[in-house]
Amino acid sequence: MSGRRGPGGRGPGGRGAGRRGSAPEPHSEEVPDPAATGETISAEVPALLAGVRVDRGVAMVANVSRGAAAELIDAGRVLLDGVPVSAGRVVLREGATITVLLPEARETGVAAEPGVRFGVVYEDPLVAVVDKPAGLVVHPGAGHDEGTLVGGLLSRFPDLAELVTAGVCAPDRPGIVHRLDKGTSGLLAVARTADAYRHLVDQLATRTMERRYLALVAGIVEEDRGEVEAPIGRSARTPTKMAVTAAGKPARTGYTVIERREREGETPTTLLELSLQSGRTHQIRVHMAAIGHPVVGDARYGVADKRLGSGRFFLHAFKLAFTHPGTETRMEFDSALPEDLKAYLG
């Protein structure tokens, strides 16, 4: 059997609203210059956060550490109803609008970090394919200045810094063509020259780059194969999450059932192979949760699982295929299921 599913059923549906955009006009001289500001997160404070300290609220809304939240507040990058917050101890009020102005990508390059561990599946002068372990952040961001994949890549491939000098890549993302979440493991393509970067980015945009994942999801997925097509944007109710929302960008995820697991004494689960037909933030995780089958261990969109450990969920990018930028030959790479996920399956 096969089918197309929208959240909450087998057809389109389940849409809400969300806000995410460029920096607003400054409300006072203390507000950072919008030109120096990256993504803006704006949300109405829900009842759940009423009475919570603003630094804790910022950490939840922007998905950063409490230390990073404090730095944002000190820099005047957190507003309540348009007014910069003066201290982290300020208490949030239900219905107030909290705005977080995240800083723009750093202007200085990322330092090479020899101690960052990751696998290299393939490399030549134009491209590299790496195998990212779960728990490793791809590039620096709020709360993650060091210990990133980018730092490790710059140590292994120093020539990536030339992409920043040439203005091809952002300083914090040299050679990065696509990303994986911190809790996801698996394959990533890295471009080593300007032409290779443009070639791979074009393949990503035209969907000729193939990316396949293995995921264990909660519950029994009935259709042998299917497709979830629903727009994804930031959740208006819980700004730390992405969600299916009419205000989001188009997104489509295909899936095929590999195994339905109904074992005595265990919660039923389904092992899926998934393909991305678009590339939205948390796409697989959001789409699976929207149809009632969240990824196992995904605390943000489902339920954490102690067997997988903090921040880890059952999602692995096991296959990557693209046309080589230099030879124009089709290349395919596979990554075996990591030991922690194999052990979980038993």
Helices and strands as residue ranges (DSSP letters): E 2-5, G 34-36, E 37-44, G 47-49, H 54-62, H 66-74, E 78-80, E 83-84, E 97-103, E 119-123, E 127-132, H 149-156, G 158-160, H 161-165, E 185-191, H 194-205, E 210-218, E 225-229, E 232-234, E 242-244, E 252-261, E 269-276, H 283-290, E 315-323, E 330-334, H 339-345
